[in-house]
Amino acid sequence: MKKFTIYNNLTKKKETYDPKGSKTINIYTCGPTVYDDSHIGHARSAITWDFIVRYLRFLDYDVIWTRNITDIDDKIINKAKELNIHPDKVARIYTFSFHEDMLSLNIEWPDFEPKATQHLHEMYDFIKKLINKNAAYQINNDVYFSVKSFKNYGQLKGQSFEELEKGFGRIEPNPNKRHPLDFALWKGITEANEYGFESPWGKGRPGWHLECSTMNFVINNKKIDIHGGGDDLIFPHHENEIAQSEMALDCPFARYWIHNGMIMVNRKKMAKSEGNYLTIKDTLKLTTGNALRLFVLNSHYKMPLNYTKDGILSAQNGINRLLEAISDIEINTNTNTIKIQDEYTENFTCAMSDDFNSPQALAVMFKLADNINLEKNKNKKNELQQTLLHLLNILGFNLLKNKINPSLLNTIMSNLINELLDWRASCKKNMDFKSSDKIRSVLNNSNIEIKDLSNNKFTWNIKI
């Protein structure tokens, strides 16, 4: 089996992956909490795991990829109250929206996509194991994990109890907890009409951290090779997963932990209060899925990434450069006769096998694209083009079907129509009625109907 290195956040160093004599790699990554449209941070995480999974399969590993859906959470319940609909409907609406986004970004489907509400009874068994081991305790209808019961607590974050107590992330406040860092395994409801599920500890809902540990165990039993997600999940989420899982299962949880860096917008943390919150759907109104993928992969997955319009424009120009290199490619449907240039494949593999160094891999792609444009021999050029297409496919690009998202197409068409109508208004103002009538006729022939209003204003709509 081919070797590759991986930066393990658990050991805080780059390591050569140890397959333990198996071609199978079980990967679990944290998916979205489905209470709103996914944002570009979700896009970065999804693209990161997509290209890593694709590359490991290229290395001939049998990858089993699990990505969960958190379909019960306080945020979902709050959204349901806001929309005056059932929480389950909220989860279904935004799960569908998430899947739309993944298809737009050419993300492969994971092998498993469990939902939290599908595994409640397994969660009850998980909690019971922890209570029986004195690693969890009940307060009224709540059940908490005792962090003091796990001697290695803080190992993933790399901090002591005292440092962790200063506070990070989603830690439930409760003055009755034995320790401030103890976290909820089960959250009892406080009002009779509040949304919840019946359990041995009363009506309530599972803790966020418990969900992933349980779904991991259900699908992968006790074998998880790589666990990943955004680096904002290191503490408390992944730290808590390790603690509760290793206490319940009496074995190491995951061998390697990988985390992608966060995404900022114009050098600021993305937030609705900052006015820089970008959903994937918003972003794809301005660019293509291939360009967004290039933008993400042009930085190493561990590094923070700053989203700017100039950065996206540069990525789209990069895609155009790659498209130009394969514009006249002769597609060979017989994959057995396709010749791949080893020199570029070796350089690509060398880069990617060094902790998935996508920027260096892309540098190989662009050097190859430049050489394609310089190549005069038709057969040699076609071999280079097939090589470029082959390697780009490993990174998840789909240039032969460089689809424009319908939202982006609508934006382009709306801008074009408005430009024509502004030109028509200018013609009318200058008494050039022949030209203005011609523009109107062209638009009408394209099923675009114009309605003139007073004060030189107008509206338009598409006739069906």
MIVEXTI-545621 format. One record per residue (C-alpha): z, x, y; chain; residue in one letter. Coordinates in Angstrom, 1 decimal, decimal comma, padded with zeros to 4 digits, always signed. Layout:
MIVEXTI-545621
+--------+--------+--------+---+---+
|     up |   east |  north | c | r |
+--------+--------+--------+---+---+
|      Z |      X |      Y | A | a |
...
+--------+--------+--------+---+---+
end
This chain:
MIVEXTI-545621
+--------+--------+--------+---+---+
|     up |   east |  north | c | r |
+--------+--------+--------+---+---+
| +000,0 | +000,0 | +000,0 | A | m |
| -000,9 | +001,2 | +003,5 | A | k |
| +002,0 | +002,5 | +005,6 | A | k |
| +002,9 | +001,3 | +009,1 | A | f |
| +005,8 | +001,9 | +011,5 | A | t |
| +007,8 | -000,8 | +013,1 | A | i |
| +010,5 | -000,7 | +015,8 | A | y |
| +013,6 | -002,3 | +014,3 | A | n |
| +016,0 | -003,8 | +016,8 | A | n |
| +018,7 | -003,8 | +014,2 | A | l |
| +018,7 | +000,0 | +013,9 | A | t |
| +017,4 | +000,6 | +017,4 | A | k |
| +014,7 | +003,0 | +016,1 | A | k |
| +011,1 | +003,1 | +014,9 | A | k |
| +010,9 | +003,1 | +011,1 | A | e |
| +008,2 | +003,3 | +008,4 | A | t |
| +008,2 | -000,1 | +006,8 | A | y |
| +009,6 | +000,0 | +003,3 | A | d |
| +007,8 | -002,6 | +001,1 | A | p |
| +010,4 | -002,3 | -001,7 | A | k |
| +007,6 | -002,2 | -004,2 | A | g |
| +006,2 | -005,6 | -003,2 | A | s |
| +003,0 | -006,6 | -001,5 | A | k |
| +004,6 | -009,7 | -000,1 | A | t |
| +006,1 | -009,7 | +003,4 | A | i |
| +008,2 | -012,7 | +004,4 | A | n |
| +008,1 | -013,2 | +008,1 | A | i |
| +010,2 | -015,8 | +010,0 | A | y |
| +009,7 | -016,4 | +013,8 | A | t |
| +011,4 | -018,8 | +016,1 | A | c |
| +009,2 | -021,6 | +017,2 | A | g |
| +009,6 | -023,9 | +020,2 | A | p |
| +012,2 | -026,5 | +021,1 | A | t |
| +009,8 | -029,4 | +021,6 | A | v |
| +010,9 | -031,2 | +024,8 | A | y |
| +008,1 | -030,2 | +027,2 | A | d |
| +004,6 | -028,6 | +027,3 | A | d |
| +004,7 | -025,0 | +026,1 | A | s |
| +004,6 | -022,3 | +028,8 | A | h |
| +002,9 | -018,9 | +028,9 | A | i |
| +006,0 | -017,3 | +027,5 | A | g |
| +005,4 | -019,3 | +024,3 | A | h |
| +001,8 | -018,1 | +024,5 | A | a |
| +002,9 | -014,5 | +024,5 | A | r |
| +005,2 | -014,9 | +021,6 | A | s |
| +002,6 | -016,9 | +019,6 | A | a |
| -000,2 | -014,4 | +020,3 | A | i |
| +002,1 | -011,5 | +019,4 | A | t |
| +003,0 | -012,9 | +016,0 | A | w |
| -000,5 | -014,1 | +015,3 | A | d |
| -002,0 | -010,6 | +015,7 | A | f |
| +000,8 | -008,9 | +013,8 | A | i |
| +000,3 | -011,3 | +010,8 | A | v |
| -003,4 | -010,9 | +011,0 | A | r |
| -003,1 | -007,1 | +011,0 | A | y |
| -000,7 | -007,0 | +008,1 | A | l |
| -003,1 | -009,1 | +006,1 | A | r |
| -005,8 | -006,6 | +007,0 | A | f |
| -003,6 | -003,9 | +005,5 | A | l |
| -003,7 | -006,0 | +002,3 | A | d |
| -000,2 | -007,4 | +002,4 | A | y |
| +000,5 | -010,9 | +001,2 | A | d |
| +002,2 | -012,3 | +004,3 | A | v |
| +004,1 | -015,5 | +004,1 | A | i |
| +004,7 | -016,6 | +007,7 | A | w |
| +007,2 | -019,3 | +008,7 | A | t |
| +007,6 | -020,6 | +012,2 | A | r |
| +010,1 | -023,4 | +012,8 | A | n |
| +010,1 | -026,4 | +015,1 | A | i |
| +013,4 | -027,3 | +016,7 | A | t |
| +013,1 | -031,1 | +016,9 | A | d |
| +016,7 | -032,0 | +017,8 | A | i |
| +018,4 | -030,4 | +020,7 | A | d |
| +020,3 | -031,4 | +023,9 | A | d |
| +017,1 | -030,7 | +025,9 | A | k |
| +015,2 | -033,2 | +023,8 | A | i |
| +017,9 | -035,8 | +024,2 | A | i |
| +017,9 | -035,3 | +028,0 | A | n |
| +014,2 | -035,6 | +028,1 | A | k |
| +014,4 | -038,9 | +026,1 | A | a |
| +016,8 | -040,3 | +028,6 | A | k |
| +014,5 | -039,3 | +031,4 | A | e |
| +011,5 | -040,9 | +029,8 | A | l |
| +013,5 | -043,8 | +028,4 | A | n |
| +012,1 | -043,3 | +024,9 | A | i |
| +013,7 | -042,2 | +021,5 | A | h |
| +014,3 | -038,5 | +021,0 | A | p |
| +012,2 | -038,5 | +017,9 | A | d |
| +009,2 | -039,7 | +020,0 | A | k |
| +009,8 | -036,9 | +022,5 | A | v |
| +009,8 | -034,3 | +019,7 | A | a |
| +006,6 | -035,8 | +018,2 | A | r |
| +004,8 | -035,9 | +021,6 | A | i |
| +005,5 | -032,2 | +022,4 | A | y |
| +005,0 | -031,0 | +018,8 | A | t |
| +001,5 | -032,4 | +019,1 | A | f |
| +001,1 | -030,7 | +022,5 | A | s |
| +002,3 | -027,4 | +021,1 | A | f |
| -000,2 | -027,6 | +018,3 | A | h |
| -003,0 | -028,3 | +020,8 | A | e |
| -002,1 | -025,2 | +022,7 | A | d |
| -002,0 | -023,1 | +019,5 | A | m |
| -005,5 | -024,2 | +018,6 | A | l |
| -006,7 | -023,4 | +022,1 | A | s |
| -005,4 | -019,9 | +021,7 | A | l |
| -006,9 | -019,4 | +018,2 | A | n |
| -003,4 | -019,0 | +016,6 | A | i |
| -003,5 | -019,2 | +012,9 | A | e |
| -001,4 | -021,9 | +011,2 | A | w |
| +001,8 | -020,5 | +009,8 | A | p |
| +002,3 | -020,9 | +006,0 | A | d |
| +005,3 | -023,0 | +006,7 | A | f |
| +006,5 | -024,9 | +009,8 | A | e |
| +009,8 | -026,6 | +008,9 | A | p |
| +011,5 | -029,0 | +011,3 | A | k |
| +015,2 | -029,0 | +011,8 | A | a |
| +015,7 | -032,7 | +011,1 | A | t |
| +014,0 | -032,3 | +007,7 | A | q |
| +016,9 | -030,1 | +006,4 | A | h |
| +020,1 | -031,7 | +007,5 | A | l |
| +021,6 | -031,9 | +004,1 | A | h |
| +021,0 | -028,2 | +003,5 | A | e |
| +022,8 | -027,6 | +006,8 | A | m |
| +025,8 | -029,6 | +005,6 | A | y |
| +025,9 | -027,4 | +002,5 | A | d |
| +025,6 | -024,3 | +004,7 | A | f |
| +028,6 | -025,4 | +006,8 | A | i |
| +030,7 | -026,2 | +003,8 | A | k |
| +030,2 | -022,7 | +002,4 | A | k |
| +031,4 | -021,2 | +005,7 | A | l |
| +034,4 | -023,5 | +005,9 | A | i |
| +035,3 | -022,6 | +002,3 | A | n |
| +035,2 | -018,9 | +003,2 | A | k |
| +037,4 | -019,5 | +006,3 | A | n |
| +034,5 | -018,4 | +008,5 | A | a |
| +034,3 | -021,8 | +010,2 | A | a |
| +036,8 | -024,4 | +011,4 | A | y |
| +036,8 | -028,0 | +012,6 | A | q |
| +037,9 | -029,3 | +016,0 | A | i |
| +037,7 | -033,1 | +016,1 | A | n |
| +034,1 | -033,8 | +015,1 | A | n |
| +032,9 | -030,3 | +016,0 | A | d |
| +032,6 | -027,4 | +013,6 | A | v |
| +032,6 | -023,8 | +014,9 | A | y |
| +031,8 | -020,4 | +013,4 | A | f |
| +034,6 | -017,9 | +013,8 | A | s |
| +032,9 | -014,7 | +015,1 | A | v |
| +036,1 | -012,7 | +014,3 | A | k |
| +035,4 | -013,4 | +010,6 | A | s |
| +032,3 | -011,3 | +010,7 | A | f |
| +033,2 | -007,6 | +011,2 | A | k |
| +029,6 | -006,6 | +012,3 | A | n |
| +029,3 | -009,2 | +015,0 | A | y |
| +027,4 | -007,6 | +018,0 | A | g |
| +025,4 | -005,2 | +015,9 | A | q |
| +022,0 | -006,6 | +016,9 | A | l |
| +022,9 | -006,7 | +020,6 | A | k |
| +024,5 | -003,3 | +020,2 | A | g |
| +027,7 | -004,3 | +022,1 | A | q |
| +031,4 | -004,7 | +021,4 | A | s |
| +033,3 | -008,0 | +021,5 | A | f |
| +034,6 | -007,1 | +024,9 | A | e |
| +031,2 | -006,5 | +026,4 | A | e |
| +029,8 | -009,7 | +024,7 | A | l |
| +032,6 | -011,8 | +026,2 | A | e |
| +031,1 | -011,3 | +029,6 | A | k |
| +028,6 | -013,9 | +028,6 | A | g |
| +025,0 | -014,1 | +027,5 | A | f |
| +022,8 | -017,1 | +026,8 | A | g |
| +023,8 | -020,5 | +025,3 | A | r |
| +027,5 | -020,3 | +024,3 | A | i |
| +029,3 | -023,6 | +024,2 | A | e |
| +032,4 | -023,8 | +026,4 | A | p |
| +035,4 | -025,3 | +024,7 | A | n |
| +039,0 | -024,3 | +025,6 | A | p |
| +040,1 | -025,2 | +022,1 | A | n |
| +037,9 | -022,6 | +020,4 | A | k |
| +039,7 | -019,7 | +018,7 | A | r |
| +037,5 | -017,2 | +020,5 | A | h |
| +035,2 | -017,7 | +023,5 | A | p |
| +032,2 | -016,5 | +021,5 | A | l |
| +032,7 | -018,9 | +018,6 | A | d |
| +029,6 | -021,1 | +018,4 | A | f |
| +028,9 | -024,6 | +017,2 | A | a |
| +027,6 | -025,3 | +013,7 | A | l |
| +028,0 | -029,0 | +014,2 | A | w |
| +028,3 | -030,8 | +017,5 | A | k |
| +030,1 | -034,2 | +017,3 | A | g |
| +029,0 | -036,9 | +019,6 | A | i |
| +031,4 | -038,2 | +022,3 | A | t |
| +029,8 | -041,6 | +022,9 | A | e |
| +029,1 | -044,3 | +020,3 | A | a |
| +025,5 | -044,9 | +021,5 | A | n |
| +024,7 | -041,2 | +021,7 | A | e |
| +021,9 | -039,9 | +019,4 | A | y |
| +023,1 | -038,2 | +016,2 | A | g |
| +023,2 | -038,1 | +012,4 | A | f |
| +026,0 | -038,9 | +010,0 | A | e |
| +027,7 | -035,9 | +008,4 | A | s |
| +030,9 | -035,0 | +006,6 | A | p |
| +032,4 | -034,3 | +010,0 | A | w |
| +031,3 | -037,4 | +011,7 | A | g |
| +028,3 | -038,4 | +013,6 | A | k |
| +026,6 | -035,6 | +015,6 | A | g |
| +023,8 | -033,0 | +015,4 | A | r |
| +023,4 | -029,4 | +014,2 | A | p |
| +024,0 | -026,3 | +016,2 | A | g |
| +020,8 | -024,5 | +017,3 | A | w |
| +021,7 | -021,3 | +015,5 | A | h |
| +022,5 | -023,1 | +012,2 | A | l |
| +019,0 | -024,6 | +012,1 | A | e |
| +017,1 | -021,4 | +011,8 | A | c |
| +019,5 | -019,9 | +009,2 | A | s |
| +019,2 | -022,9 | +007,0 | A | t |
| +015,4 | -023,3 | +007,2 | A | m |
| +015,1 | -019,6 | +006,5 | A | n |
| +017,2 | -019,9 | +003,4 | A | f |
| +015,4 | -023,1 | +002,2 | A | v |
| +011,9 | -021,4 | +002,4 | A | i |
| +012,6 | -017,7 | +001,7 | A | n |
| +015,8 | -018,0 | -000,3 | A | n |
| +017,6 | -014,7 | +000,4 | A | k |
| +014,5 | -012,6 | +001,1 | A | k |
| +013,4 | -012,2 | +004,7 | A | i |
| +011,6 | -009,0 | +005,5 | A | d |
| +010,9 | -009,4 | +009,2 | A | i |
| +012,5 | -011,8 | +011,6 | A | h |
| +011,2 | -012,1 | +015,2 | A | g |
| +011,0 | -013,9 | +018,5 | A | g |
| +011,3 | -013,3 | +022,2 | A | g |
| +013,9 | -010,7 | +023,3 | A | d |
| +015,8 | -013,4 | +025,1 | A | d |
| +016,8 | -014,6 | +021,6 | A | l |
| +018,6 | -011,4 | +020,6 | A | i |
| +021,9 | -012,7 | +021,8 | A | f |
| +023,3 | -015,1 | +021,0 | A | p |
| +020,7 | -016,8 | +018,8 | A | h |
| +019,7 | -014,0 | +016,4 | A | h |
| +023,1 | -012,4 | +016,5 | A | e |
| +024,6 | -015,7 | +015,4 | A | n |
| +022,0 | -016,2 | +012,7 | A | e |
| +022,9 | -012,8 | +011,2 | A | i |
| +026,7 | -013,6 | +011,3 | A | a |
| +026,6 | -017,0 | +009,7 | A | q |
| +023,9 | -016,2 | +007,2 | A | s |
| +025,5 | -013,0 | +005,9 | A | e |
| +028,9 | -014,7 | +005,7 | A | m |
| +027,4 | -017,7 | +003,8 | A | a |
| +025,0 | -015,9 | +001,5 | A | l |
| +026,9 | -012,6 | +000,8 | A | d |
| +023,8 | -010,5 | +001,4 | A | c |
| +021,8 | -008,9 | +004,2 | A | p |
| +019,9 | -011,4 | +006,2 | A | f |
| +016,7 | -009,8 | +007,5 | A | a |
| +015,6 | -006,2 | +007,1 | A | r |
| +013,6 | -005,8 | +010,3 | A | y |
| +014,0 | -007,5 | +013,6 | A | w |
| +011,2 | -007,5 | +016,1 | A | i |
| +011,3 | -008,9 | +019,6 | A | h |
| +008,5 | -009,4 | +022,2 | A | n |
| +009,2 | -008,8 | +025,9 | A | g |
| +009,5 | -011,6 | +028,4 | A | m |
| +006,7 | -012,7 | +030,7 | A | i |
| +007,2 | -012,9 | +034,5 | A | m |
| +005,0 | -014,5 | +037,1 | A | v |
| +004,2 | -012,4 | +040,2 | A | n |
| +007,2 | -010,2 | +039,4 | A | r |
| +009,7 | -013,1 | +039,3 | A | k |
| +011,3 | -014,7 | +036,3 | A | k |
| +009,3 | -017,8 | +035,5 | A | m |
| +011,2 | -021,0 | +036,5 | A | a |
| +010,4 | -024,4 | +037,9 | A | k |
| +012,8 | -023,7 | +040,7 | A | s |
| +010,7 | -020,7 | +041,7 | A | e |
| +007,5 | -022,7 | +041,7 | A | g |
| +005,9 | -020,3 | +039,3 | A | n |
| +006,3 | -022,1 | +036,0 | A | y |
| +003,0 | -022,1 | +034,2 | A | l |
| +002,3 | -024,1 | +031,1 | A | t |
| -000,4 | -023,0 | +028,6 | A | i |
| -002,4 | -026,0 | +029,6 | A | k |
| -002,2 | -025,1 | +033,3 | A | d |
| -003,3 | -021,6 | +032,5 | A | t |
| -006,3 | -022,6 | +030,4 | A | l |
| -007,6 | -024,6 | +033,4 | A | k |
| -008,2 | -021,3 | +035,0 | A | l |
| -009,3 | -019,0 | +032,2 | A | t |
| -010,2 | -018,9 | +028,5 | A | t |
| -008,0 | -018,5 | +025,4 | A | g |
| -009,8 | -015,2 | +024,7 | A | n |
| -008,9 | -013,9 | +028,1 | A | a |
| -005,3 | -014,9 | +027,9 | A | l |
| -005,1 | -013,1 | +024,5 | A | r |
| -006,6 | -010,0 | +026,0 | A | l |
| -004,2 | -010,1 | +028,9 | A | f |
| -001,2 | -010,3 | +026,4 | A | v |
| -002,5 | -007,6 | +024,0 | A | l |
| -003,3 | -005,2 | +026,9 | A | n |
| +000,5 | -004,5 | +027,0 | A | s |
| +002,7 | -003,4 | +024,1 | A | h |
| +004,4 | -006,4 | +022,7 | A | y |
| +007,9 | -005,0 | +023,4 | A | k |
| +007,3 | -004,5 | +027,1 | A | m |
| +007,8 | -007,0 | +029,9 | A | p |
| +004,6 | -008,6 | +031,1 | A | l |
| +003,8 | -009,7 | +034,6 | A | n |
| +001,3 | -012,6 | +035,0 | A | y |
| -000,9 | -012,5 | +038,0 | A | t |
| -004,2 | -014,1 | +038,9 | A | k |
| -005,7 | -010,6 | +039,3 | A | d |
| -004,5 | -009,7 | +035,8 | A | g |
| -006,1 | -012,7 | +034,3 | A | i |
| -009,3 | -012,1 | +036,2 | A | l |
| -009,4 | -008,5 | +034,9 | A | s |
| -008,8 | -009,8 | +031,4 | A | a |
| -011,7 | -012,3 | +031,7 | A | q |
| -013,9 | -009,4 | +033,0 | A | n |
| -012,9 | -007,5 | +029,9 | A | g |
| -013,9 | -010,4 | +027,6 | A | i |
| -017,3 | -010,6 | +029,5 | A | n |
| -017,7 | -006,8 | +028,8 | A | r |
| -017,1 | -007,4 | +025,1 | A | l |
| -019,4 | -010,4 | +025,0 | A | l |
| -022,2 | -008,4 | +026,5 | A | e |
| -021,8 | -005,8 | +023,8 | A | a |
| -022,5 | -008,4 | +021,1 | A | i |
| -024,8 | -010,7 | +023,0 | A | s |
| -027,8 | -009,8 | +020,8 | A | d |
| -025,9 | -009,4 | +017,5 | A | i |
| -027,8 | -010,4 | +014,4 | A | e |
| -025,2 | -012,2 | +012,3 | A | i |
| -025,1 | -011,2 | +008,6 | A | n |
| -023,7 | -014,0 | +006,5 | A | t |
| -023,5 | -011,7 | +003,4 | A | n |
| -020,3 | -009,9 | +004,1 | A | t |
| -020,9 | -007,5 | +001,2 | A | n |
| -023,8 | -005,9 | +003,0 | A | t |
| -022,1 | -005,5 | +006,4 | A | i |
| -021,6 | -001,8 | +007,3 | A | k |
| -018,4 | -001,0 | +009,2 | A | i |
| -018,2 | +002,3 | +011,0 | A | q |
| -015,2 | +004,1 | +009,6 | A | d |
| -014,5 | +006,3 | +012,7 | A | e |
| -013,6 | +003,3 | +014,8 | A | y |
| -011,8 | +001,5 | +012,0 | A | t |
| -009,7 | +004,6 | +011,4 | A | e |
| -008,8 | +005,0 | +015,1 | A | n |
| -008,0 | +001,3 | +015,3 | A | f |
| -005,8 | +001,4 | +012,2 | A | t |
| -004,0 | +004,5 | +013,5 | A | c |
| -003,1 | +002,7 | +016,7 | A | a |
| -002,1 | -000,6 | +015,1 | A | m |
| -000,1 | +001,1 | +012,4 | A | s |
| +002,1 | +002,7 | +015,0 | A | d |
| +004,3 | -000,3 | +015,8 | A | d |
| +001,3 | -002,5 | +016,5 | A | f |
| +000,1 | -000,7 | +019,5 | A | n |
| -002,5 | -003,2 | +020,7 | A | s |
| -003,3 | -001,5 | +024,1 | A | p |
| -004,5 | +001,6 | +022,2 | A | q |
| -006,4 | -000,6 | +019,7 | A | a |
| -008,1 | -002,3 | +022,6 | A | l |
| -009,1 | +001,1 | +024,0 | A | a |
| -010,9 | +001,7 | +020,8 | A | v |
| -012,7 | -001,6 | +021,2 | A | m |
| -013,9 | -000,9 | +024,7 | A | f |
| -015,1 | +002,6 | +023,8 | A | k |
| -017,0 | +001,0 | +020,9 | A | l |
| -018,5 | -001,6 | +023,3 | A | a |
| -019,7 | +001,1 | +025,7 | A | d |
| -021,3 | +003,0 | +022,8 | A | n |
| -023,1 | -000,2 | +021,7 | A | i |
| -024,6 | -000,6 | +025,1 | A | n |
| -025,9 | +003,0 | +025,0 | A | l |
| -027,3 | +002,9 | +021,4 | A | e |
| -031,1 | +002,7 | +021,2 | A | k |
| -031,5 | +002,5 | +017,5 | A | n |
| -031,5 | -001,2 | +016,5 | A | k |
| -030,0 | -000,7 | +013,0 | A | n |
| -027,3 | +001,6 | +014,3 | A | k |
| -026,5 | -000,8 | +017,1 | A | k |
| -026,1 | -003,7 | +014,8 | A | n |
| -023,7 | -001,7 | +012,6 | A | e |
| -021,6 | -000,9 | +015,7 | A | l |
| -021,7 | -004,6 | +016,7 | A | q |
| -020,5 | -005,7 | +013,3 | A | q |
| -017,7 | -003,2 | +013,5 | A | t |
| -016,6 | -004,4 | +016,9 | A | l |
| -016,7 | -008,1 | +015,8 | A | l |
| -014,8 | -007,2 | +012,6 | A | h |
| -012,0 | -005,4 | +014,5 | A | l |
| -011,8 | -008,0 | +017,2 | A | l |
| -011,3 | -010,7 | +014,6 | A | n |
| -008,3 | -008,8 | +013,3 | A | i |
| -006,8 | -009,1 | +016,7 | A | l |
| -007,5 | -012,8 | +016,8 | A | g |
| -010,4 | -012,9 | +019,2 | A | f |
| -013,1 | -015,4 | +018,5 | A | n |
| -016,0 | -014,2 | +020,6 | A | l |
| -018,8 | -015,9 | +018,6 | A | l |
| -017,1 | -019,2 | +019,5 | A | k |
| -016,0 | -018,3 | +023,0 | A | n |
| -015,1 | -021,9 | +023,7 | A | k |
| -014,2 | -023,0 | +027,2 | A | i |
| -011,2 | -025,2 | +027,2 | A | n |
| -012,1 | -028,8 | +028,4 | A | p |
| -009,6 | -028,5 | +031,2 | A | s |
| -011,3 | -025,3 | +032,5 | A | l |
| -014,7 | -026,9 | +032,1 | A | l |
| -013,5 | -029,9 | +034,1 | A | n |
| -012,2 | -027,6 | +036,8 | A | t |
| -015,5 | -025,7 | +037,0 | A | i |
| -017,6 | -028,9 | +037,1 | A | m |
| -015,3 | -030,5 | +039,7 | A | s |
| -015,6 | -027,4 | +041,9 | A | n |
| -019,4 | -027,5 | +041,5 | A | l |
| -019,7 | -031,2 | +042,4 | A | i |
| -017,5 | -030,8 | +045,4 | A | n |
| -019,6 | -027,8 | +046,6 | A | e |
| -022,7 | -029,9 | +046,3 | A | l |
| -021,1 | -032,8 | +048,1 | A | l |
| -019,9 | -030,5 | +050,9 | A | d |
| -023,5 | -029,2 | +051,2 | A | w |
| -024,8 | -032,9 | +051,3 | A | r |
| -022,3 | -033,7 | +054,1 | A | a |
| -023,5 | -030,7 | +056,1 | A | s |
| -027,1 | -031,8 | +055,6 | A | c |
| -026,3 | -035,3 | +056,9 | A | k |
| -024,4 | -033,8 | +059,9 | A | k |
| -027,5 | -031,8 | +060,8 | A | n |
| -029,8 | -034,8 | +060,3 | A | m |
| -031,4 | -033,3 | +057,3 | A | d |
| -031,5 | -036,6 | +055,4 | A | f |
| -034,3 | -035,4 | +053,0 | A | k |
| -032,0 | -032,7 | +051,6 | A | s |
| -029,0 | -034,9 | +051,5 | A | s |
| -030,9 | -037,6 | +049,6 | A | d |
| -032,2 | -035,0 | +047,2 | A | k |
| -028,6 | -033,8 | +046,4 | A | i |
| -027,5 | -037,4 | +045,9 | A | r |
| -030,5 | -038,0 | +043,6 | A | s |
| -029,7 | -034,9 | +041,5 | A | v |
| -026,1 | -036,0 | +041,1 | A | l |
| -027,1 | -039,5 | +040,2 | A | n |
| -029,5 | -038,3 | +037,6 | A | n |
| -026,5 | -036,4 | +036,1 | A | s |
| -024,5 | -039,7 | +036,0 | A | n |
| -022,4 | -038,7 | +039,0 | A | i |
| -022,1 | -041,6 | +041,4 | A | e |
| -021,3 | -041,1 | +045,0 | A | i |
| -019,7 | -043,6 | +047,3 | A | k |
| -019,9 | -043,0 | +051,0 | A | d |
| -016,8 | -044,0 | +053,0 | A | l |
| -016,2 | -044,2 | +056,8 | A | s |
| -015,6 | -041,1 | +058,9 | A | n |
| -018,0 | -039,0 | +056,8 | A | n |
| -015,7 | -039,2 | +053,8 | A | k |
| -016,8 | -039,9 | +050,2 | A | f |
| -015,6 | -040,3 | +046,6 | A | t |
| -017,4 | -039,6 | +043,3 | A | w |
| -017,0 | -040,6 | +039,7 | A | n |
| -018,8 | -040,1 | +036,5 | A | i |
| -020,8 | -043,1 | +035,3 | A | k |
| -020,3 | -043,9 | +031,6 | A | i |
+--------+--------+--------+---+---+
end
